[in-house]
Amino acid sequence: MIELSSISVNETYRKKWNVSQNDFVFITKGGELVCDTLYRVGGFGANITDDYFMLLKNVEAFYPDNITKEKDKKPHLESRWAILDKNGIEKVEFEPFQSPYLVKDSCLYSINSNYYNIETGEFYCYSSHAMVTTEFVFLENRYDKDESKRGVMKINKKDGSWELFK
């Protein structure tokens, strides 16, 4: 089983990338590093025993001139949400400032009311109305450009298969 292992970032790296946070973690399994990506646990925590969970991935980046023109302040660690599986394998990475929603106990996520499959990347539909049961997610797909997909989509939470009710 994977673990989130706290780490300390050395002072040279902290200075170079203007790092002020102290809550970084690595993903480990049996004491061995799974990958060398710096993550942070977001505000709602992460249940790493779930099939999928989210962490904040930290990526080395540079601020554009409209944020700062001072060269020494441009480097920073940019936080991006990432969805990982129970083995610590990153499945989806989001752009900065995007706020994805992970549908609990499923292989689905949404971003801006657009629903996707974590494993395949399949886009299901845009829906502002969703109902979730223990086995399925029901999405009202009223405005799809493809009229043959309009109706209510019943999506299996475990495998992402779906059927449409007109």
Chimera marker file (.cmm) of the C-alpha trace (Angstrom):
<marker_set name="trace">
<marker id="1" x="0.000" y="0.000" z="0.000" r="1" g="1" b="0" radius="0.5"/>
<marker id="2" x="1.235" y="3.514" z="-0.766" r="1" g="1" b="0" radius="0.5"/>
<marker id="3" x="1.994" y="6.163" z="1.827" r="1" g="1" b="0" radius="0.5"/>
<marker id="4" x="2.445" y="9.914" z="1.859" r="1" g="1" b="0" radius="0.5"/>
<marker id="5" x="5.868" y="10.596" z="3.333" r="1" g="1" b="0" radius="0.5"/>
<marker id="6" x="6.673" y="14.096" z="4.615" r="1" g="1" b="0" radius="0.5"/>
<marker id="7" x="9.884" y="15.618" z="3.345" r="1" g="1" b="0" radius="0.5"/>
<marker id="8" x="11.986" y="18.664" z="4.040" r="1" g="1" b="0" radius="0.5"/>
<marker id="9" x="13.057" y="20.733" z="1.064" r="1" g="1" b="0" radius="0.5"/>
<marker id="10" x="16.690" y="21.836" z="1.286" r="1" g="1" b="0" radius="0.5"/>
<marker id="11" x="17.494" y="25.519" z="1.675" r="1" g="1" b="0" radius="0.5"/>
<marker id="12" x="19.241" y="25.901" z="-1.711" r="1" g="1" b="0" radius="0.5"/>
<marker id="13" x="16.174" y="24.616" z="-3.572" r="1" g="1" b="0" radius="0.5"/>
<marker id="14" x="13.830" y="26.702" z="-1.384" r="1" g="1" b="0" radius="0.5"/>
<marker id="15" x="15.771" y="29.865" z="-2.209" r="1" g="1" b="0" radius="0.5"/>
<marker id="16" x="16.061" y="29.141" z="-5.948" r="1" g="1" b="0" radius="0.5"/>
<marker id="17" x="12.299" y="28.462" z="-6.329" r="1" g="1" b="0" radius="0.5"/>
<marker id="18" x="11.000" y="30.918" z="-3.679" r="1" g="1" b="0" radius="0.5"/>
<marker id="19" x="9.447" y="28.124" z="-1.621" r="1" g="1" b="0" radius="0.5"/>
<marker id="20" x="7.682" y="29.083" z="1.600" r="1" g="1" b="0" radius="0.5"/>
<marker id="21" x="5.501" y="25.993" z="2.190" r="1" g="1" b="0" radius="0.5"/>
<marker id="22" x="6.599" y="23.247" z="4.578" r="1" g="1" b="0" radius="0.5"/>
<marker id="23" x="3.987" y="20.564" z="3.907" r="1" g="1" b="0" radius="0.5"/>
<marker id="24" x="5.461" y="18.635" z="0.980" r="1" g="1" b="0" radius="0.5"/>
<marker id="25" x="5.093" y="14.870" z="0.577" r="1" g="1" b="0" radius="0.5"/>
<marker id="26" x="6.448" y="12.147" z="-1.655" r="1" g="1" b="0" radius="0.5"/>
<marker id="27" x="4.505" y="9.021" z="-2.515" r="1" g="1" b="0" radius="0.5"/>
<marker id="28" x="6.258" y="5.920" z="-1.211" r="1" g="1" b="0" radius="0.5"/>
<marker id="29" x="5.511" y="2.212" z="-1.147" r="1" g="1" b="0" radius="0.5"/>
<marker id="30" x="7.291" y="0.015" z="1.375" r="1" g="1" b="0" radius="0.5"/>
<marker id="31" x="9.690" y="2.877" z="2.078" r="1" g="1" b="0" radius="0.5"/>
<marker id="32" x="10.655" y="3.149" z="-1.608" r="1" g="1" b="0" radius="0.5"/>
<marker id="33" x="9.972" y="6.274" z="-3.666" r="1" g="1" b="0" radius="0.5"/>
<marker id="34" x="7.170" y="5.757" z="-6.231" r="1" g="1" b="0" radius="0.5"/>
<marker id="35" x="8.066" y="8.960" z="-8.115" r="1" g="1" b="0" radius="0.5"/>
<marker id="36" x="10.072" y="12.095" z="-7.384" r="1" g="1" b="0" radius="0.5"/>
<marker id="37" x="7.173" y="14.535" z="-7.770" r="1" g="1" b="0" radius="0.5"/>
<marker id="38" x="6.590" y="17.014" z="-4.948" r="1" g="1" b="0" radius="0.5"/>
<marker id="39" x="2.979" y="16.899" z="-3.791" r="1" g="1" b="0" radius="0.5"/>
<marker id="40" x="0.984" y="18.656" z="-1.113" r="1" g="1" b="0" radius="0.5"/>
<marker id="41" x="-2.255" y="17.531" z="0.474" r="1" g="1" b="0" radius="0.5"/>
<marker id="42" x="-5.077" y="19.936" z="-0.364" r="1" g="1" b="0" radius="0.5"/>
<marker id="43" x="-7.484" y="21.506" z="2.090" r="1" g="1" b="0" radius="0.5"/>
<marker id="44" x="-9.892" y="18.561" z="2.184" r="1" g="1" b="0" radius="0.5"/>
<marker id="45" x="-7.194" y="15.925" z="2.628" r="1" g="1" b="0" radius="0.5"/>
<marker id="46" x="-6.647" y="12.856" z="0.493" r="1" g="1" b="0" radius="0.5"/>
<marker id="47" x="-7.812" y="9.342" z="1.239" r="1" g="1" b="0" radius="0.5"/>
<marker id="48" x="-5.029" y="7.336" z="-0.407" r="1" g="1" b="0" radius="0.5"/>
<marker id="49" x="-6.905" y="4.072" z="0.230" r="1" g="1" b="0" radius="0.5"/>
<marker id="50" x="-9.605" y="5.089" z="-2.281" r="1" g="1" b="0" radius="0.5"/>
<marker id="51" x="-9.273" y="3.889" z="-5.875" r="1" g="1" b="0" radius="0.5"/>
<marker id="52" x="-8.599" y="7.522" z="-6.868" r="1" g="1" b="0" radius="0.5"/>
<marker id="53" x="-7.646" y="10.595" z="-4.866" r="1" g="1" b="0" radius="0.5"/>
<marker id="54" x="-6.373" y="14.132" z="-5.500" r="1" g="1" b="0" radius="0.5"/>
<marker id="55" x="-3.188" y="15.888" z="-4.435" r="1" g="1" b="0" radius="0.5"/>
<marker id="56" x="-1.637" y="19.218" z="-5.306" r="1" g="1" b="0" radius="0.5"/>
<marker id="57" x="1.261" y="18.605" z="-7.674" r="1" g="1" b="0" radius="0.5"/>
<marker id="58" x="4.058" y="21.180" z="-7.508" r="1" g="1" b="0" radius="0.5"/>
<marker id="59" x="5.773" y="22.092" z="-10.766" r="1" g="1" b="0" radius="0.5"/>
<marker id="60" x="8.732" y="24.400" z="-11.289" r="1" g="1" b="0" radius="0.5"/>
<marker id="61" x="7.461" y="27.465" z="-13.172" r="1" g="1" b="0" radius="0.5"/>
<marker id="62" x="8.209" y="31.130" z="-13.850" r="1" g="1" b="0" radius="0.5"/>
<marker id="63" x="5.812" y="34.024" z="-13.369" r="1" g="1" b="0" radius="0.5"/>
<marker id="64" x="5.117" y="36.081" z="-16.511" r="1" g="1" b="0" radius="0.5"/>
<marker id="65" x="6.060" y="39.765" z="-16.652" r="1" g="1" b="0" radius="0.5"/>
<marker id="66" x="2.510" y="40.869" z="-15.867" r="1" g="1" b="0" radius="0.5"/>
<marker id="67" x="2.910" y="39.323" z="-12.393" r="1" g="1" b="0" radius="0.5"/>
<marker id="68" x="6.501" y="40.370" z="-11.705" r="1" g="1" b="0" radius="0.5"/>
<marker id="69" x="9.425" y="41.683" z="-13.721" r="1" g="1" b="0" radius="0.5"/>
<marker id="70" x="11.947" y="40.958" z="-10.967" r="1" g="1" b="0" radius="0.5"/>
<marker id="71" x="14.049" y="38.033" z="-12.207" r="1" g="1" b="0" radius="0.5"/>
<marker id="72" x="14.732" y="36.601" z="-8.756" r="1" g="1" b="0" radius="0.5"/>
<marker id="73" x="10.989" y="36.494" z="-7.936" r="1" g="1" b="0" radius="0.5"/>
<marker id="74" x="9.878" y="34.771" z="-11.151" r="1" g="1" b="0" radius="0.5"/>
<marker id="75" x="10.811" y="31.179" z="-10.185" r="1" g="1" b="0" radius="0.5"/>
<marker id="76" x="8.151" y="29.472" z="-8.070" r="1" g="1" b="0" radius="0.5"/>
<marker id="77" x="6.456" y="26.167" z="-7.463" r="1" g="1" b="0" radius="0.5"/>
<marker id="78" x="3.119" y="26.201" z="-9.230" r="1" g="1" b="0" radius="0.5"/>
<marker id="79" x="0.370" y="24.071" z="-7.670" r="1" g="1" b="0" radius="0.5"/>
<marker id="80" x="-1.848" y="21.994" z="-9.941" r="1" g="1" b="0" radius="0.5"/>
<marker id="81" x="-4.437" y="19.442" z="-8.912" r="1" g="1" b="0" radius="0.5"/>
<marker id="82" x="-3.692" y="15.883" z="-9.973" r="1" g="1" b="0" radius="0.5"/>
<marker id="83" x="-5.769" y="12.711" z="-9.749" r="1" g="1" b="0" radius="0.5"/>
<marker id="84" x="-3.800" y="9.618" z="-8.750" r="1" g="1" b="0" radius="0.5"/>
<marker id="85" x="-4.809" y="5.992" z="-8.417" r="1" g="1" b="0" radius="0.5"/>
<marker id="86" x="-4.385" y="3.770" z="-5.359" r="1" g="1" b="0" radius="0.5"/>
<marker id="87" x="-0.922" y="2.753" z="-6.644" r="1" g="1" b="0" radius="0.5"/>
<marker id="88" x="0.281" y="6.367" z="-6.672" r="1" g="1" b="0" radius="0.5"/>
<marker id="89" x="0.193" y="6.590" z="-10.473" r="1" g="1" b="0" radius="0.5"/>
<marker id="90" x="-0.814" y="10.011" z="-11.743" r="1" g="1" b="0" radius="0.5"/>
<marker id="91" x="-3.805" y="9.758" z="-14.086" r="1" g="1" b="0" radius="0.5"/>
<marker id="92" x="-4.876" y="13.360" z="-14.775" r="1" g="1" b="0" radius="0.5"/>
<marker id="93" x="-3.112" y="16.681" z="-14.230" r="1" g="1" b="0" radius="0.5"/>
<marker id="94" x="-5.008" y="19.959" z="-14.390" r="1" g="1" b="0" radius="0.5"/>
<marker id="95" x="-4.010" y="23.463" z="-15.357" r="1" g="1" b="0" radius="0.5"/>
<marker id="96" x="-3.281" y="25.987" z="-12.595" r="1" g="1" b="0" radius="0.5"/>
<marker id="97" x="-6.400" y="27.442" z="-10.951" r="1" g="1" b="0" radius="0.5"/>
<marker id="98" x="-8.665" y="24.660" z="-12.265" r="1" g="1" b="0" radius="0.5"/>
<marker id="99" x="-10.817" y="23.050" z="-9.595" r="1" g="1" b="0" radius="0.5"/>
<marker id="100" x="-11.759" y="19.483" z="-10.482" r="1" g="1" b="0" radius="0.5"/>
<marker id="101" x="-14.302" y="17.443" z="-8.573" r="1" g="1" b="0" radius="0.5"/>
<marker id="102" x="-13.672" y="13.742" z="-8.016" r="1" g="1" b="0" radius="0.5"/>
<marker id="103" x="-16.894" y="11.719" z="-7.939" r="1" g="1" b="0" radius="0.5"/>
<marker id="104" x="-16.516" y="9.581" z="-4.794" r="1" g="1" b="0" radius="0.5"/>
<marker id="105" x="-15.989" y="5.837" z="-5.302" r="1" g="1" b="0" radius="0.5"/>
<marker id="106" x="-15.930" y="6.131" z="-9.082" r="1" g="1" b="0" radius="0.5"/>
<marker id="107" x="-13.711" y="6.466" z="-12.132" r="1" g="1" b="0" radius="0.5"/>
<marker id="108" x="-15.288" y="9.857" z="-12.911" r="1" g="1" b="0" radius="0.5"/>
<marker id="109" x="-14.340" y="13.467" z="-12.381" r="1" g="1" b="0" radius="0.5"/>
<marker id="110" x="-15.831" y="16.765" z="-13.457" r="1" g="1" b="0" radius="0.5"/>
<marker id="111" x="-14.311" y="20.084" z="-14.330" r="1" g="1" b="0" radius="0.5"/>
<marker id="112" x="-16.585" y="23.072" z="-15.006" r="1" g="1" b="0" radius="0.5"/>
<marker id="113" x="-19.580" y="20.682" z="-15.056" r="1" g="1" b="0" radius="0.5"/>
<marker id="114" x="-17.973" y="18.550" z="-17.800" r="1" g="1" b="0" radius="0.5"/>
<marker id="115" x="-17.744" y="14.877" z="-16.809" r="1" g="1" b="0" radius="0.5"/>
<marker id="116" x="-14.856" y="12.584" z="-17.825" r="1" g="1" b="0" radius="0.5"/>
<marker id="117" x="-13.512" y="9.077" z="-17.269" r="1" g="1" b="0" radius="0.5"/>
<marker id="118" x="-10.253" y="9.125" z="-15.278" r="1" g="1" b="0" radius="0.5"/>
<marker id="119" x="-8.785" y="6.064" z="-17.003" r="1" g="1" b="0" radius="0.5"/>
<marker id="120" x="-9.776" y="6.680" z="-20.624" r="1" g="1" b="0" radius="0.5"/>
<marker id="121" x="-10.258" y="10.448" z="-20.759" r="1" g="1" b="0" radius="0.5"/>
<marker id="122" x="-13.662" y="9.834" z="-22.368" r="1" g="1" b="0" radius="0.5"/>
<marker id="123" x="-15.887" y="12.912" z="-22.237" r="1" g="1" b="0" radius="0.5"/>
<marker id="124" x="-19.414" y="12.021" z="-21.194" r="1" g="1" b="0" radius="0.5"/>
<marker id="125" x="-21.260" y="15.319" z="-21.273" r="1" g="1" b="0" radius="0.5"/>
<marker id="126" x="-21.774" y="18.746" z="-19.778" r="1" g="1" b="0" radius="0.5"/>
<marker id="127" x="-24.300" y="18.552" z="-16.967" r="1" g="1" b="0" radius="0.5"/>
<marker id="128" x="-25.296" y="20.910" z="-14.207" r="1" g="1" b="0" radius="0.5"/>
<marker id="129" x="-27.622" y="18.241" z="-12.806" r="1" g="1" b="0" radius="0.5"/>
<marker id="130" x="-26.173" y="15.030" z="-11.390" r="1" g="1" b="0" radius="0.5"/>
<marker id="131" x="-27.483" y="12.333" z="-9.098" r="1" g="1" b="0" radius="0.5"/>
<marker id="132" x="-25.120" y="9.819" z="-7.524" r="1" g="1" b="0" radius="0.5"/>
<marker id="133" x="-26.055" y="6.407" z="-6.093" r="1" g="1" b="0" radius="0.5"/>
<marker id="134" x="-23.824" y="3.641" z="-4.762" r="1" g="1" b="0" radius="0.5"/>
<marker id="135" x="-23.407" y="2.142" z="-8.256" r="1" g="1" b="0" radius="0.5"/>
<marker id="136" x="-24.235" y="4.861" z="-10.789" r="1" g="1" b="0" radius="0.5"/>
<marker id="137" x="-23.981" y="8.518" z="-11.689" r="1" g="1" b="0" radius="0.5"/>
<marker id="138" x="-26.960" y="9.981" z="-13.549" r="1" g="1" b="0" radius="0.5"/>
<marker id="139" x="-26.273" y="13.065" z="-15.661" r="1" g="1" b="0" radius="0.5"/>
<marker id="140" x="-28.854" y="15.173" z="-17.400" r="1" g="1" b="0" radius="0.5"/>
<marker id="141" x="-27.475" y="15.755" z="-20.890" r="1" g="1" b="0" radius="0.5"/>
<marker id="142" x="-29.959" y="18.264" z="-22.216" r="1" g="1" b="0" radius="0.5"/>
<marker id="143" x="-27.875" y="20.428" z="-24.553" r="1" g="1" b="0" radius="0.5"/>
<marker id="144" x="-25.416" y="18.090" z="-26.279" r="1" g="1" b="0" radius="0.5"/>
<marker id="145" x="-24.567" y="19.133" z="-29.862" r="1" g="1" b="0" radius="0.5"/>
<marker id="146" x="-24.955" y="15.473" z="-30.766" r="1" g="1" b="0" radius="0.5"/>
<marker id="147" x="-28.724" y="15.157" z="-30.416" r="1" g="1" b="0" radius="0.5"/>
<marker id="148" x="-28.455" y="11.346" z="-30.254" r="1" g="1" b="0" radius="0.5"/>
<marker id="149" x="-26.720" y="11.745" z="-26.836" r="1" g="1" b="0" radius="0.5"/>
<marker id="150" x="-29.412" y="13.972" z="-25.318" r="1" g="1" b="0" radius="0.5"/>
<marker id="151" x="-31.291" y="12.552" z="-22.346" r="1" g="1" b="0" radius="0.5"/>
<marker id="152" x="-30.155" y="11.115" z="-19.033" r="1" g="1" b="0" radius="0.5"/>
<marker id="153" x="-26.849" y="9.245" z="-18.991" r="1" g="1" b="0" radius="0.5"/>
<marker id="154" x="-26.576" y="6.400" z="-16.494" r="1" g="1" b="0" radius="0.5"/>
<marker id="155" x="-22.848" y="5.815" z="-15.901" r="1" g="1" b="0" radius="0.5"/>
<marker id="156" x="-21.415" y="2.855" z="-14.000" r="1" g="1" b="0" radius="0.5"/>
<marker id="157" x="-19.147" y="4.277" z="-11.279" r="1" g="1" b="0" radius="0.5"/>
<marker id="158" x="-16.662" y="1.374" z="-11.392" r="1" g="1" b="0" radius="0.5"/>
<marker id="159" x="-16.044" y="0.875" z="-15.130" r="1" g="1" b="0" radius="0.5"/>
<marker id="160" x="-17.467" y="4.013" z="-16.764" r="1" g="1" b="0" radius="0.5"/>
<marker id="161" x="-19.826" y="2.171" z="-19.090" r="1" g="1" b="0" radius="0.5"/>
<marker id="162" x="-23.007" y="4.081" z="-19.780" r="1" g="1" b="0" radius="0.5"/>
<marker id="163" x="-26.467" y="3.926" z="-21.266" r="1" g="1" b="0" radius="0.5"/>
<marker id="164" x="-28.813" y="6.695" z="-22.333" r="1" g="1" b="0" radius="0.5"/>
<marker id="165" x="-32.455" y="7.233" z="-21.387" r="1" g="1" b="0" radius="0.5"/>
<marker id="166" x="-34.295" y="9.565" z="-23.758" r="1" g="1" b="0" radius="0.5"/>
<link id1="1" id2="2" r="1" g="1" b="0" radius="0.2"/>
<link id1="2" id2="3" r="1" g="1" b="0" radius="0.2"/>
<link id1="3" id2="4" r="1" g="1" b="0" radius="0.2"/>
<link id1="4" id2="5" r="1" g="1" b="0" radius="0.2"/>
<link id1="5" id2="6" r="1" g="1" b="0" radius="0.2"/>
<link id1="6" id2="7" r="1" g="1" b="0" radius="0.2"/>
<link id1="7" id2="8" r="1" g="1" b="0" radius="0.2"/>
<link id1="8" id2="9" r="1" g="1" b="0" radius="0.2"/>
<link id1="9" id2="10" r="1" g="1" b="0" radius="0.2"/>
<link id1="10" id2="11" r="1" g="1" b="0" radius="0.2"/>
<link id1="11" id2="12" r="1" g="1" b="0" radius="0.2"/>
<link id1="12" id2="13" r="1" g="1" b="0" radius="0.2"/>
<link id1="13" id2="14" r="1" g="1" b="0" radius="0.2"/>
<link id1="14" id2="15" r="1" g="1" b="0" radius="0.2"/>
<link id1="15" id2="16" r="1" g="1" b="0" radius="0.2"/>
<link id1="16" id2="17" r="1" g="1" b="0" radius="0.2"/>
<link id1="17" id2="18" r="1" g="1" b="0" radius="0.2"/>
<link id1="18" id2="19" r="1" g="1" b="0" radius="0.2"/>
<link id1="19" id2="20" r="1" g="1" b="0" radius="0.2"/>
<link id1="20" id2="21" r="1" g="1" b="0" radius="0.2"/>
<link id1="21" id2="22" r="1" g="1" b="0" radius="0.2"/>
<link id1="22" id2="23" r="1" g="1" b="0" radius="0.2"/>
<link id1="23" id2="24" r="1" g="1" b="0" radius="0.2"/>
<link id1="24" id2="25" r="1" g="1" b="0" radius="0.2"/>
<link id1="25" id2="26" r="1" g="1" b="0" radius="0.2"/>
<link id1="26" id2="27" r="1" g="1" b="0" radius="0.2"/>
<link id1="27" id2="28" r="1" g="1" b="0" radius="0.2"/>
<link id1="28" id2="29" r="1" g="1" b="0" radius="0.2"/>
<link id1="29" id2="30" r="1" g="1" b="0" radius="0.2"/>
<link id1="30" id2="31" r="1" g="1" b="0" radius="0.2"/>
<link id1="31" id2="32" r="1" g="1" b="0" radius="0.2"/>
<link id1="32" id2="33" r="1" g="1" b="0" radius="0.2"/>
<link id1="33" id2="34" r="1" g="1" b="0" radius="0.2"/>
<link id1="34" id2="35" r="1" g="1" b="0" radius="0.2"/>
<link id1="35" id2="36" r="1" g="1" b="0" radius="0.2"/>
<link id1="36" id2="37" r="1" g="1" b="0" radius="0.2"/>
<link id1="37" id2="38" r="1" g="1" b="0" radius="0.2"/>
<link id1="38" id2="39" r="1" g="1" b="0" radius="0.2"/>
<link id1="39" id2="40" r="1" g="1" b="0" radius="0.2"/>
<link id1="40" id2="41" r="1" g="1" b="0" radius="0.2"/>
<link id1="41" id2="42" r="1" g="1" b="0" radius="0.2"/>
<link id1="42" id2="43" r="1" g="1" b="0" radius="0.2"/>
<link id1="43" id2="44" r="1" g="1" b="0" radius="0.2"/>
<link id1="44" id2="45" r="1" g="1" b="0" radius="0.2"/>
<link id1="45" id2="46" r="1" g="1" b="0" radius="0.2"/>
<link id1="46" id2="47" r="1" g="1" b="0" radius="0.2"/>
<link id1="47" id2="48" r="1" g="1" b="0" radius="0.2"/>
<link id1="48" id2="49" r="1" g="1" b="0" radius="0.2"/>
<link id1="49" id2="50" r="1" g="1" b="0" radius="0.2"/>
<link id1="50" id2="51" r="1" g="1" b="0" radius="0.2"/>
<link id1="51" id2="52" r="1" g="1" b="0" radius="0.2"/>
<link id1="52" id2="53" r="1" g="1" b="0" radius="0.2"/>
<link id1="53" id2="54" r="1" g="1" b="0" radius="0.2"/>
<link id1="54" id2="55" r="1" g="1" b="0" radius="0.2"/>
<link id1="55" id2="56" r="1" g="1" b="0" radius="0.2"/>
<link id1="56" id2="57" r="1" g="1" b="0" radius="0.2"/>
<link id1="57" id2="58" r="1" g="1" b="0" radius="0.2"/>
<link id1="58" id2="59" r="1" g="1" b="0" radius="0.2"/>
<link id1="59" id2="60" r="1" g="1" b="0" radius="0.2"/>
<link id1="60" id2="61" r="1" g="1" b="0" radius="0.2"/>
<link id1="61" id2="62" r="1" g="1" b="0" radius="0.2"/>
<link id1="62" id2="63" r="1" g="1" b="0" radius="0.2"/>
<link id1="63" id2="64" r="1" g="1" b="0" radius="0.2"/>
<link id1="64" id2="65" r="1" g="1" b="0" radius="0.2"/>
<link id1="65" id2="66" r="1" g="1" b="0" radius="0.2"/>
<link id1="66" id2="67" r="1" g="1" b="0" radius="0.2"/>
<link id1="67" id2="68" r="1" g="1" b="0" radius="0.2"/>
<link id1="68" id2="69" r="1" g="1" b="0" radius="0.2"/>
<link id1="69" id2="70" r="1" g="1" b="0" radius="0.2"/>
<link id1="70" id2="71" r="1" g="1" b="0" radius="0.2"/>
<link id1="71" id2="72" r="1" g="1" b="0" radius="0.2"/>
<link id1="72" id2="73" r="1" g="1" b="0" radius="0.2"/>
<link id1="73" id2="74" r="1" g="1" b="0" radius="0.2"/>
<link id1="74" id2="75" r="1" g="1" b="0" radius="0.2"/>
<link id1="75" id2="76" r="1" g="1" b="0" radius="0.2"/>
<link id1="76" id2="77" r="1" g="1" b="0" radius="0.2"/>
<link id1="77" id2="78" r="1" g="1" b="0" radius="0.2"/>
<link id1="78" id2="79" r="1" g="1" b="0" radius="0.2"/>
<link id1="79" id2="80" r="1" g="1" b="0" radius="0.2"/>
<link id1="80" id2="81" r="1" g="1" b="0" radius="0.2"/>
<link id1="81" id2="82" r="1" g="1" b="0" radius="0.2"/>
<link id1="82" id2="83" r="1" g="1" b="0" radius="0.2"/>
<link id1="83" id2="84" r="1" g="1" b="0" radius="0.2"/>
<link id1="84" id2="85" r="1" g="1" b="0" radius="0.2"/>
<link id1="85" id2="86" r="1" g="1" b="0" radius="0.2"/>
<link id1="86" id2="87" r="1" g="1" b="0" radius="0.2"/>
<link id1="87" id2="88" r="1" g="1" b="0" radius="0.2"/>
<link id1="88" id2="89" r="1" g="1" b="0" radius="0.2"/>
<link id1="89" id2="90" r="1" g="1" b="0" radius="0.2"/>
<link id1="90" id2="91" r="1" g="1" b="0" radius="0.2"/>
<link id1="91" id2="92" r="1" g="1" b="0" radius="0.2"/>
<link id1="92" id2="93" r="1" g="1" b="0" radius="0.2"/>
<link id1="93" id2="94" r="1" g="1" b="0" radius="0.2"/>
<link id1="94" id2="95" r="1" g="1" b="0" radius="0.2"/>
<link id1="95" id2="96" r="1" g="1" b="0" radius="0.2"/>
<link id1="96" id2="97" r="1" g="1" b="0" radius="0.2"/>
<link id1="97" id2="98" r="1" g="1" b="0" radius="0.2"/>
<link id1="98" id2="99" r="1" g="1" b="0" radius="0.2"/>
<link id1="99" id2="100" r="1" g="1" b="0" radius="0.2"/>
<link id1="100" id2="101" r="1" g="1" b="0" radius="0.2"/>
<link id1="101" id2="102" r="1" g="1" b="0" radius="0.2"/>
<link id1="102" id2="103" r="1" g="1" b="0" radius="0.2"/>
<link id1="103" id2="104" r="1" g="1" b="0" radius="0.2"/>
<link id1="104" id2="105" r="1" g="1" b="0" radius="0.2"/>
<link id1="105" id2="106" r="1" g="1" b="0" radius="0.2"/>
<link id1="106" id2="107" r="1" g="1" b="0" radius="0.2"/>
<link id1="107" id2="108" r="1" g="1" b="0" radius="0.2"/>
<link id1="108" id2="109" r="1" g="1" b="0" radius="0.2"/>
<link id1="109" id2="110" r="1" g="1" b="0" radius="0.2"/>
<link id1="110" id2="111" r="1" g="1" b="0" radius="0.2"/>
<link id1="111" id2="112" r="1" g="1" b="0" radius="0.2"/>
<link id1="112" id2="113" r="1" g="1" b="0" radius="0.2"/>
<link id1="113" id2="114" r="1" g="1" b="0" radius="0.2"/>
<link id1="114" id2="115" r="1" g="1" b="0" radius="0.2"/>
<link id1="115" id2="116" r="1" g="1" b="0" radius="0.2"/>
<link id1="116" id2="117" r="1" g="1" b="0" radius="0.2"/>
<link id1="117" id2="118" r="1" g="1" b="0" radius="0.2"/>
<link id1="118" id2="119" r="1" g="1" b="0" radius="0.2"/>
<link id1="119" id2="120" r="1" g="1" b="0" radius="0.2"/>
<link id1="120" id2="121" r="1" g="1" b="0" radius="0.2"/>
<link id1="121" id2="122" r="1" g="1" b="0" radius="0.2"/>
<link id1="122" id2="123" r="1" g="1" b="0" radius="0.2"/>
<link id1="123" id2="124" r="1" g="1" b="0" radius="0.2"/>
<link id1="124" id2="125" r="1" g="1" b="0" radius="0.2"/>
<link id1="125" id2="126" r="1" g="1" b="0" radius="0.2"/>
<link id1="126" id2="127" r="1" g="1" b="0" radius="0.2"/>
<link id1="127" id2="128" r="1" g="1" b="0" radius="0.2"/>
<link id1="128" id2="129" r="1" g="1" b="0" radius="0.2"/>
<link id1="129" id2="130" r="1" g="1" b="0" radius="0.2"/>
<link id1="130" id2="131" r="1" g="1" b="0" radius="0.2"/>
<link id1="131" id2="132" r="1" g="1" b="0" radius="0.2"/>
<link id1="132" id2="133" r="1" g="1" b="0" radius="0.2"/>
<link id1="133" id2="134" r="1" g="1" b="0" radius="0.2"/>
<link id1="134" id2="135" r="1" g="1" b="0" radius="0.2"/>
<link id1="135" id2="136" r="1" g="1" b="0" radius="0.2"/>
<link id1="136" id2="137" r="1" g="1" b="0" radius="0.2"/>
<link id1="137" id2="138" r="1" g="1" b="0" radius="0.2"/>
<link id1="138" id2="139" r="1" g="1" b="0" radius="0.2"/>
<link id1="139" id2="140" r="1" g="1" b="0" radius="0.2"/>
<link id1="140" id2="141" r="1" g="1" b="0" radius="0.2"/>
<link id1="141" id2="142" r="1" g="1" b="0" radius="0.2"/>
<link id1="142" id2="143" r="1" g="1" b="0" radius="0.2"/>
<link id1="143" id2="144" r="1" g="1" b="0" radius="0.2"/>
<link id1="144" id2="145" r="1" g="1" b="0" radius="0.2"/>
<link id1="145" id2="146" r="1" g="1" b="0" radius="0.2"/>
<link id1="146" id2="147" r="1" g="1" b="0" radius="0.2"/>
<link id1="147" id2="148" r="1" g="1" b="0" radius="0.2"/>
<link id1="148" id2="149" r="1" g="1" b="0" radius="0.2"/>
<link id1="149" id2="150" r="1" g="1" b="0" radius="0.2"/>
<link id1="150" id2="151" r="1" g="1" b="0" radius="0.2"/>
<link id1="151" id2="152" r="1" g="1" b="0" radius="0.2"/>
<link id1="152" id2="153" r="1" g="1" b="0" radius="0.2"/>
<link id1="153" id2="154" r="1" g="1" b="0" radius="0.2"/>
<link id1="154" id2="155" r="1" g="1" b="0" radius="0.2"/>
<link id1="155" id2="156" r="1" g="1" b="0" radius="0.2"/>
<link id1="156" id2="157" r="1" g="1" b="0" radius="0.2"/>
<link id1="157" id2="158" r="1" g="1" b="0" radius="0.2"/>
<link id1="158" id2="159" r="1" g="1" b="0" radius="0.2"/>
<link id1="159" id2="160" r="1" g="1" b="0" radius="0.2"/>
<link id1="160" id2="161" r="1" g="1" b="0" radius="0.2"/>
<link id1="161" id2="162" r="1" g="1" b="0" radius="0.2"/>
<link id1="162" id2="163" r="1" g="1" b="0" radius="0.2"/>
<link id1="163" id2="164" r="1" g="1" b="0" radius="0.2"/>
<link id1="164" id2="165" r="1" g="1" b="0" radius="0.2"/>
<link id1="165" id2="166" r="1" g="1" b="0" radius="0.2"/>
</marker_set>
